[in-house]
Amino acid sequence: MTVGGLFSTLSKQLLGNFLLSSGLPAVAFVLGFQALVAPHLPETWHLLEAPEALEAEWNTALAAVAVVIVATALTALNGPIIRLFEGYPLEGSWIGGKLAGRHRRRAREAEVWWLGVRSLLRGFDRLPKETREAAGIDEAAVDGPGGLGSLWHEVAQDLAALYPASDRALPTRLGNAIRAFEDYPKAEYGIYGVTTWPRLAAVLDEGYARQIADTKQPFDLMLNAAVVSAGLGFLTLVTGLAWPNEVGRCVTAWIGWGVPILLLLLLAWGFYVLAPPRAEAWGDTVKGAFDLHRWKLLEALGFTERPKTMEEEQKLWRQIGGHMLFGRMTTYAPLKYAGEDDSSEEEPRWIRALRYLVSGTAKTEGDGP
């Protein structure tokens, strides 16, 4: 594929994701604003509700511009919106600590249950068949579909997909689901996932990059829809309280004002509840990117020789990540690229300085610290 063809393909992909994940919520926000918020504004503001002084074409153009502005804002604020729903603004607060503690306890309880059942299942496996039959142990209840072994596998999968290590729990369920796949490359390969991701994204195959974007799009749609629903509910509440005369004084008018607010807030909560499963699907593709493309990234970084064991790989990636994360402040020694001659490696400067101070001579003639 030519560069122009690749650019065209990526542009169509980005435009499609933009229209689906941000465009639809933006249209809903503009229509909802005109239907729920604008009628409660003072009469001097009613140009926002029904600009009768303008022609129909101009009304349509203004609505289209508003949709584009809202969709662009949702796209530009994608990162902060995700962090908001992850619970980072609450992380250092009292309520954030309580919520994170609850998730921490749930994760620990599940981990303890999983470890206990694992020991129990291993004990069953070591028992002779005659002993199990004599004890009245139902094989189907242990190893059959829906049995203890099946439940044990399900708990293990949920722990891996929905929770990081219990000491790294965040205040929200969504935050824990995202942190779980962020921590995956560190636990498996020693790779600092968040730090390394921009480098890895640059070497991904076009098809796999598209797959990641396609799985993230429904996740973004859920969060943007939650933001739009909550935003409309909040604006409807504020305008109704600020200008009650515009709402009306009869009971029917107040019910007509309050019920949409409640429905919008419930709708926002519903979209948020749907977000973690979408985050899990997105996380699976991100984890797969590290599984399948980390060797390509290693080669792009200048290391053409692969580690021979997983322990060597973890050590190498931790050193590379240390240099990426800390830069000149890292405590890791400089790494050697493939093909370098170990025999020609020069001693570190601090060793030569120490030798000079102790013996009064340098390593070689004329070589000072």
C-alpha positions in Angstrom: 0.0 0.0 0.0 1.3 3.5 -0.9 1.7 6.2 1.6 -1.3 8.0 0.2 -3.4 4.9 0.4 -2.4 4.3 4.0 -3.2 7.9 4.9 -6.6 7.6 3.2 -7.4 4.4 5.0 -6.3 5.8 8.4 -8.3 9.0 7.8 -11.5 7.1 7.0 -10.9 5.0 10.1 -10.4 8.0 12.3 -13.4 9.8 10.8 -15.6 6.7 11.4 -14.5 6.4 15.0 -15.0 10.2 15.5 -18.6 10.0 14.1 -19.6 7.0 16.1 -17.9 7.6 19.5 -18.2 11.4 19.6 -20.7 12.4 16.8 -23.7 10.5 18.0 -23.4 11.8 21.7 -22.9 15.3 20.3 -26.1 15.2 18.3 -28.0 13.9 21.3 -26.6 16.7 23.4 -27.6 19.5 21.0 -31.1 18.0 20.6 -31.5 17.5 24.3 -30.3 21.0 25.0 -32.9 22.5 22.7 -35.6 20.3 24.2 -34.8 20.4 27.9 -32.5 23.2 28.8 -33.3 26.1 26.4 -37.1 26.3 27.3 -36.1 27.1 30.9 -33.8 30.0 29.9 -35.1 33.6 30.2 -36.9 35.0 27.2 -33.8 37.1 26.3 -31.9 33.9 25.8 -34.5 32.2 23.6 -32.4 32.6 20.5 -30.7 29.4 21.7 -34.1 27.6 21.8 -35.7 28.7 18.5 -33.9 31.4 16.5 -36.9 32.4 14.6 -35.2 35.5 13.3 -32.9 33.3 11.2 -33.9 31.3 8.2 -34.2 27.5 8.4 -30.9 27.0 6.5 -29.1 29.1 9.1 -30.8 27.2 11.9 -29.5 23.9 10.5 -26.0 25.4 10.0 -25.9 26.6 13.6 -27.0 23.2 14.9 -24.4 21.5 12.7 -21.7 23.8 14.0 -22.8 23.1 17.6 -22.6 19.3 17.0 -19.1 19.6 15.5 -17.9 21.8 18.5 -19.3 19.3 21.1 -18.0 16.3 19.2 -14.5 17.9 18.9 -14.6 18.7 22.6 -15.5 15.1 23.5 -12.6 13.8 21.4 -10.1 16.3 22.7 -11.1 15.5 26.3 -11.0 11.8 25.8 -8.1 11.3 28.1 -9.4 13.5 31.0 -12.8 11.9 30.7 -11.4 8.4 31.0 -9.3 9.4 34.0 -12.4 11.0 35.6 -14.4 7.8 35.4 -11.3 5.8 36.5 -11.5 7.7 39.8 -8.2 9.5 39.7 -9.7 12.9 41.0 -10.9 11.0 44.1 -7.8 9.0 44.7 -6.4 11.2 47.4 -9.7 12.1 49.0 -11.5 10.5 52.0 -14.3 9.1 49.8 -11.8 7.9 47.2 -9.8 6.0 49.9 -13.0 4.4 51.1 -14.0 3.3 47.6 -10.6 2.0 46.8 -10.5 0.2 50.1 -13.7 -1.6 49.2 -12.4 -2.7 45.9 -9.1 -3.7 47.6 -11.0 -5.9 50.1 -13.0 -7.5 47.3 -9.8 -8.3 45.3 -8.1 -9.8 48.4 -11.1 -11.9 49.3 -11.3 -13.3 45.8 -7.5 -13.9 45.8 -7.7 -15.8 49.1 -10.7 -17.8 47.9 -8.9 -18.7 44.7 -5.8 -19.8 46.5 -7.8 -21.9 48.9 -9.8 -23.6 46.2 -6.7 -24.3 44.3 -5.2 -26.1 47.2 -8.5 -28.0 47.6 -8.6 -29.0 43.9 -5.0 -30.2 44.0 -5.8 -32.3 47.1 -8.7 -33.9 45.2 -6.5 -34.7 42.3 -4.0 -36.5 44.6 -6.7 -38.6 46.2 -7.1 -42.1 44.7 -10.4 -42.7 42.9 -11.5 -45.3 45.4 -10.9 -42.8 48.3 -13.0 -40.2 46.6 -15.8 -42.6 46.0 -15.6 -43.9 49.5 -15.8 -40.3 50.8 -18.9 -39.6 48.7 -17.2 -36.9 46.6 -19.2 -36.0 43.5 -16.8 -35.8 40.6 -19.3 -33.7 38.6 -19.5 -31.2 41.4 -15.7 -30.8 41.3 -14.7 -31.1 37.7 -17.9 -31.0 35.8 -19.6 -28.1 34.0 -20.6 -25.5 36.6 -18.6 -27.3 39.3 -16.0 -26.0 41.7 -13.2 -26.2 39.1 -15.2 -24.3 36.6 -16.0 -21.6 39.1 -12.4 -21.4 40.1 -11.4 -20.7 36.5 -14.1 -18.0 36.2 -12.8 -16.2 39.3 -9.3 -16.3 38.0 -10.3 -14.8 34.7 -12.4 -12.1 36.4 -9.5 -11.2 38.7 -7.1 -10.9 35.8 -9.5 -8.9 33.7 -11.2 -6.6 36.2 -8.6 -6.1 39.0 -5.0 -5.2 39.3 -2.9 -6.4 42.3 -5.0 -5.6 45.3 -2.6 -3.0 46.6 -3.1 -1.0 43.4 -6.9 -0.8 43.4 -8.6 2.4 42.3 -11.8 3.9 43.6 -14.0 2.8 40.6 -14.7 -0.5 38.9 -13.8 1.0 35.5 -10.5 2.3 36.9 -9.6 -1.2 38.1 -10.5 -2.8 34.8 -8.2 -0.4 32.9 -5.3 -0.6 35.5 -5.5 -4.4 35.2 -4.5 -4.4 31.5 -2.1 -1.5 32.1 -0.2 -3.6 34.6 -0.3 -6.8 32.5 3.0 -6.1 30.5 4.9 -5.3 33.7 3.7 -8.5 35.4 4.4 -10.7 32.4 7.4 -9.2 30.7 8.8 -6.5 33.0 7.6 -3.8 30.5 6.4 -0.5 31.9 3.1 -0.5 30.0 2.0 3.1 30.1 5.6 4.4 29.4 6.3 2.0 26.6 2.9 2.2 24.9 3.6 5.3 22.7 6.8 3.5 21.3 4.9 0.2 20.8 2.0 1.9 19.0 4.5 3.2 16.4 5.5 -0.3 15.3 2.1 -2.0 15.3 0.8 -3.5 12.1 -1.9 -1.5 10.4 -4.4 -4.2 10.8 -3.8 -4.6 14.5 -3.8 -0.9 15.1 -7.2 -0.7 13.4 -8.4 -3.6 15.7 -7.4 -1.7 18.8 -9.2 1.4 17.6 -12.3 -0.6 16.7 -12.5 -2.2 20.2 -11.9 1.2 21.9 -14.7 2.9 19.9 -17.6 1.3 21.8 -15.9 2.1 25.1 -15.5 5.8 24.1 -19.1 5.8 23.0 -20.3 4.6 26.5 -18.3 7.2 28.3 -19.3 10.1 26.0 -22.9 9.1 26.3 -22.6 9.0 30.1 -21.0 12.5 30.0 -23.7 13.9 27.7 -26.5 12.4 29.8 -25.1 13.7 33.1 -24.3 17.1 31.5 -27.9 17.5 30.2 -29.3 16.5 33.6 -27.1 18.9 35.4 -27.8 21.8 33.0 -31.6 21.1 33.2 -31.4 21.1 37.0 -29.4 24.4 37.2 -31.5 26.3 34.7 -34.7 25.2 36.5 -33.4 26.3 39.8 -32.0 29.6 38.5 -35.1 30.6 36.6 -38.1 28.9 38.3 -40.6 31.3 36.7 -39.6 29.9 33.3 -40.5 26.4 34.6 -43.8 27.3 35.9 -45.4 27.1 39.3 -47.9 24.3 38.8 -47.2 20.7 39.9 -47.4 19.4 36.4 -44.7 21.7 35.3 -42.4 20.7 38.1 -42.9 17.0 37.4 -42.2 17.7 33.7 -39.0 19.4 34.8 -37.8 16.8 37.4 -38.6 13.5 35.7 -36.3 14.1 32.7 -33.5 15.0 35.1 -33.9 11.7 37.0 -34.1 9.8 33.7 -30.9 11.5 32.4 -29.0 10.7 35.6 -30.2 7.0 35.5 -29.2 6.9 31.8 -25.7 8.2 32.6 -25.3 5.6 35.3 -26.5 2.9 32.9 -23.9 3.9 30.2 -21.2 3.9 32.9 -22.2 0.3 34.0 -21.8 -0.8 30.3 -18.3 0.7 30.1 -16.2 -1.9 32.1 -17.0 -4.8 29.8 -16.0 -2.6 26.8 -12.8 -1.6 28.6 -12.1 -5.3 29.1 -12.4 -6.0 25.3 -10.2 -3.0 24.6 -7.7 -4.2 27.2 -7.5 -7.6 25.5 -6.3 -6.0 22.3 -3.8 -3.9 24.2 -2.4 -6.9 26.0 -2.2 -8.7 22.6 -0.2 -5.8 21.2 2.5 -6.4 23.8 2.3 -10.2 23.3 2.7 -10.0 19.5 4.8 -6.9 18.8 7.2 -6.4 21.7 10.0 -8.2 19.7 9.5 -5.7 16.9 9.8 -2.8 19.4 12.9 -4.4 20.9 14.5 -4.5 17.4 13.4 -0.9 16.7 15.2 0.1 19.9 18.4 -1.4 18.6 18.4 -4.8 20.3 18.5 -7.4 17.6 19.3 -10.4 19.8 16.4 -11.7 21.8 16.7 -12.9 25.4 16.8 -16.6 25.8 14.6 -16.9 28.9 11.6 -15.1 30.3 13.7 -14.0 33.3 16.3 -12.5 30.9 13.5 -10.7 29.0 12.0 -9.3 32.2 15.4 -8.0 33.3 16.1 -6.4 29.9 12.7 -4.7 29.7 13.0 -3.4 33.3 16.3 -1.8 32.4 14.9 -0.3 29.1 11.9 0.9 31.0 14.1 2.5 33.7 15.9 4.5 31.0 12.6 5.5 29.4 10.9 6.5 32.7 13.7 8.2 34.6 16.1 9.4 31.8 19.3 10.7 33.2 18.1 10.0 36.7 18.0 6.2 36.2 20.2 4.0 38.3 20.5 1.3 35.6 23.8 0.9 33.9 23.9 1.8 30.1 22.7 -1.2 28.0 24.8 -2.9 25.3 23.3 -3.3 21.9 23.7 -6.5 19.9 27.1 -7.0 18.3 29.1 -4.9 20.7 32.4 -6.3 21.9 32.3 -6.9 25.6 36.1 -7.1 25.8 36.4 -3.5 24.6 34.0 -2.2 27.2 35.6 0.6 29.2 35.3 0.6 33.0 32.8 3.1 34.4 34.3 6.4 35.3 33.6 6.1 39.0 35.6 2.9 39.2 38.6 4.5 37.5 38.3 7.5 39.9 38.2 5.1 42.9 41.3 3.2 41.8 43.1 6.5 41.3 42.2 7.7 44.8 43.2 4.4 46.4 46.4 3.6 44.6 47.4 7.0 43.2 47.6 5.5 39.7 45.1 5.2 37.0 44.1 2.1 35.0 46.6 2.8 32.2 49.4 5.2 31.9 48.1 8.8 31.6 44.5 7.7 32.3 43.1 9.8 35.2 39.7 9.8 36.8 
